């Protein structure tokens, strides 16, 4: 889809991409894509993690200095936003260095603040943000999900179709009350927050979401 962009970073988790989406290889993500025979639409980064030249015939390449404010992943997010993409899927951004994982979680906030919905996709988990809105998960979902306050406080949090339902509670970023909830078999799970931003993390993929609204999207 024209509105979608997949970004593959160099981290240790696997690759997630959608056939019709614009595909960006961020630095070492290029080697991961080439290992499975997939050609990106754009290659970018400082290329400090590639053993050879990143330039490939017929593929647009953007090279940046090693010493810079943005990570290669943030460069890819900014480039995707500049090209008009408003649904972003980032893989290779979980696991590995903890500081990189935290940076990528914060990058979800940058994408949302700039009018995009972003997903951080790992081998078995997905993360996204929910601001002043509602997320509905399909009935087929199984396993664990967690909700955390992404800011100081998130208010009016209601969970239905969950092992541990709630009704208009508040969460702060100083106590992990929302960790390790669970989907209920053959039931749509609905998560809503009336004021604030939640970090949603679940066992599964972005396709588990039936609908999500809120924020600036």
C-alpha positions as CSV (number, residue, x, y, z in Angstrom):
1,X,0.0,0.0,0.0
2,X,1.2,3.5,-0.8
3,X,0.7,4.6,2.8
4,X,2.8,1.8,4.3
5,X,6.6,1.6,4.8
6,X,8.6,-1.2,6.3
7,X,12.0,-0.5,7.9
8,X,14.5,-3.3,8.5
9,X,17.2,-2.5,11.0
10,X,20.4,-4.3,11.9
11,X,19.2,-5.7,15.3
12,X,19.1,-9.5,16.1
13,X,15.4,-10.0,15.7
14,X,13.9,-11.2,12.4
15,X,12.6,-9.4,9.3
16,X,9.0,-8.2,8.9
17,X,7.9,-6.7,5.6
18,X,4.7,-6.4,3.6
19,X,4.9,-7.1,-0.2
20,X,3.2,-3.9,-1.3
21,X,4.9,-1.6,1.2
22,X,7.9,0.7,0.5
23,X,10.9,-1.1,2.0
24,X,13.9,0.6,3.6
25,X,17.1,-1.1,4.7
26,X,18.7,0.8,7.6
27,X,22.4,0.1,7.6
28,X,23.0,-3.6,8.6
29,X,19.4,-4.3,7.7
30,X,20.6,-4.6,4.1
31,X,22.6,-7.7,4.8
32,X,19.6,-9.3,6.5
33,X,17.4,-8.6,3.5
34,X,20.0,-9.8,1.0
35,X,20.4,-13.0,3.0
36,X,16.8,-13.9,2.2
37,X,16.9,-12.6,-1.4
38,X,14.7,-9.5,-0.8
39,X,15.6,-6.1,-2.5
40,X,14.8,-2.9,-0.7
41,X,13.5,0.2,-2.4
42,X,15.9,2.4,-0.4
43,X,19.2,1.9,1.5
44,X,20.4,4.4,4.1
45,X,22.7,4.8,7.1
46,X,26.2,5.4,8.1
47,X,27.1,1.8,7.2
48,X,29.4,1.3,10.1
49,X,28.0,-2.3,10.5
50,X,28.4,-3.4,6.9
51,X,31.7,-5.1,5.8
52,X,31.5,-3.7,2.3
53,X,30.0,-0.9,0.2
54,X,26.2,-0.6,0.6
55,X,25.8,0.7,-3.0
56,X,23.7,-1.5,-5.2
57,X,23.0,-0.8,-8.9
58,X,19.6,0.6,-9.4
59,X,18.8,1.1,-5.7
60,X,18.7,4.6,-4.1
61,X,21.3,5.0,-1.4
62,X,21.6,7.7,1.2
63,X,24.8,7.9,3.2
64,X,25.2,9.7,6.5
65,X,28.2,10.4,8.8
66,X,28.9,8.1,11.7
67,X,28.9,11.0,14.2
68,X,25.3,12.2,14.1
69,X,22.4,12.8,16.4
70,X,20.0,10.3,14.8
71,X,20.4,6.5,14.9
72,X,20.1,4.8,11.5
73,X,16.6,3.7,12.5
74,X,15.5,7.3,13.2
75,X,17.0,8.4,9.9
76,X,14.8,5.8,8.2
77,X,11.7,6.9,10.1
78,X,12.3,10.5,9.2
79,X,12.8,9.6,5.6
80,X,9.6,7.6,5.5
81,X,7.7,10.4,7.0
82,X,9.2,12.9,4.6
83,X,8.0,10.7,1.7
84,X,4.5,10.7,3.0
85,X,4.2,7.2,4.6
86,X,1.9,7.2,7.7
87,X,2.0,3.5,8.7
88,X,5.4,2.3,9.6
89,X,6.6,-1.2,10.5
90,X,10.1,-1.5,12.1
91,X,11.8,-4.9,12.5
92,X,15.3,-5.6,13.8
93,X,14.7,-3.0,16.5
94,X,14.1,-5.3,19.5
95,X,16.6,-7.3,21.5
96,X,20.3,-6.7,21.4
97,X,21.5,-3.5,23.1
98,X,19.0,-2.3,25.7
99,X,19.7,1.4,24.8
100,X,18.8,0.7,21.2
101,X,15.6,-1.0,22.2
102,X,14.6,2.0,24.4
103,X,15.5,4.4,21.6
104,X,13.3,2.5,19.2
105,X,10.4,2.6,21.7
106,X,10.8,6.3,21.9
107,X,10.9,6.5,18.1
108,X,7.3,5.2,18.2
109,X,6.4,8.4,20.0
110,X,8.3,10.5,17.4
111,X,6.3,8.8,14.6
112,X,3.0,9.4,16.3
113,X,3.8,13.0,17.1
114,X,4.4,13.4,13.3
115,X,1.1,11.9,12.3
116,X,2.1,8.3,11.7
117,X,1.2,4.9,13.3
118,X,4.4,2.9,14.0
119,X,4.8,-0.7,15.0
120,X,8.0,-2.2,16.5
121,X,7.9,-5.9,15.4
122,X,10.1,-8.6,17.0
123,X,10.2,-12.4,16.5
124,X,7.2,-13.0,18.7
125,X,6.1,-9.6,20.0
126,X,4.8,-6.3,18.6
127,X,4.7,-2.9,20.3
128,X,2.8,0.3,19.4
129,X,1.4,3.4,21.1
130,X,-2.3,4.3,21.9
131,X,-3.1,7.9,22.7
132,X,-6.6,9.0,23.7
133,X,-8.1,6.2,21.7
134,X,-9.1,2.5,21.4
135,X,-7.4,-0.6,20.1
136,X,-9.5,-3.7,19.2
137,X,-7.8,-7.1,18.9
138,X,-9.2,-10.0,16.8
139,X,-10.9,-12.9,18.5
140,X,-8.1,-15.2,17.3
141,X,-5.4,-13.6,19.6
142,X,-3.8,-15.7,22.2
143,X,-1.1,-15.2,24.8
144,X,0.1,-12.3,26.9
145,X,-0.3,-8.6,26.4
146,X,0.9,-5.7,28.6
147,X,0.0,-2.0,28.8
148,X,2.3,0.7,30.2
149,X,1.9,4.4,30.7
150,X,4.2,6.0,28.1
151,X,4.0,9.4,29.8
152,X,3.7,10.4,33.4
153,X,0.1,9.3,33.8
154,X,-2.5,7.6,31.6
155,X,-6.1,7.9,32.7
156,X,-9.5,6.3,31.9
157,X,-8.0,2.9,30.9
158,X,-10.6,0.3,30.3
159,X,-9.8,-3.3,29.3
160,X,-12.5,-5.7,28.1
161,X,-12.2,-9.2,26.8
162,X,-9.1,-9.6,28.9
163,X,-8.1,-12.1,31.6
164,X,-7.9,-9.1,34.0
165,X,-10.4,-6.5,32.9
166,X,-10.4,-2.9,34.2
167,X,-12.8,0.0,34.2
168,X,-11.5,3.5,33.9
169,X,-8.3,3.0,35.9
170,X,-5.1,5.1,35.8
171,X,-1.5,4.0,35.3
172,X,1.7,5.8,36.0
173,X,5.2,5.3,34.5
174,X,6.5,4.5,38.0
175,X,4.6,1.2,38.7
176,X,4.1,-1.6,36.1
177,X,0.5,-2.6,37.1
178,X,-0.4,-3.3,33.4
179,X,2.2,-6.1,32.8
180,X,1.2,-9.6,31.9
181,X,-2.5,-9.5,31.1
182,X,-3.8,-12.1,28.6
183,X,-6.2,-12.4,25.7
184,X,-9.4,-14.3,26.3
185,X,-10.0,-17.2,23.8
186,X,-12.6,-16.4,21.0
187,X,-13.2,-12.9,22.4
188,X,-12.4,-9.5,21.0
189,X,-10.1,-7.7,23.4
190,X,-10.7,-3.9,23.6
191,X,-8.2,-1.5,25.2
192,X,-9.1,2.2,25.5
193,X,-7.5,5.2,27.2
194,X,-9.3,8.5,27.6
195,X,-6.3,10.7,28.4
196,X,-2.7,9.9,27.9
197,X,-0.5,7.5,26.0
198,X,-0.2,3.7,26.5
199,X,2.6,1.5,25.3
200,X,0.9,-1.7,24.1
201,X,3.1,-4.9,23.8
202,X,1.6,-8.2,22.8
203,X,2.5,-11.7,21.7
204,X,1.8,-11.6,18.0
205,X,2.0,-9.4,14.9
206,X,0.4,-6.1,13.7
207,X,-2.2,-8.2,11.9
208,X,-3.7,-9.1,15.3
209,X,-5.2,-5.6,15.5
210,X,-8.6,-5.3,14.1
211,X,-8.7,-1.5,14.6
212,X,-6.9,1.2,16.4
213,X,-7.8,4.9,16.7
214,X,-6.5,7.9,18.5
215,X,-3.5,10.2,18.7
216,X,-2.8,12.4,15.7
217,X,-3.5,9.6,13.2
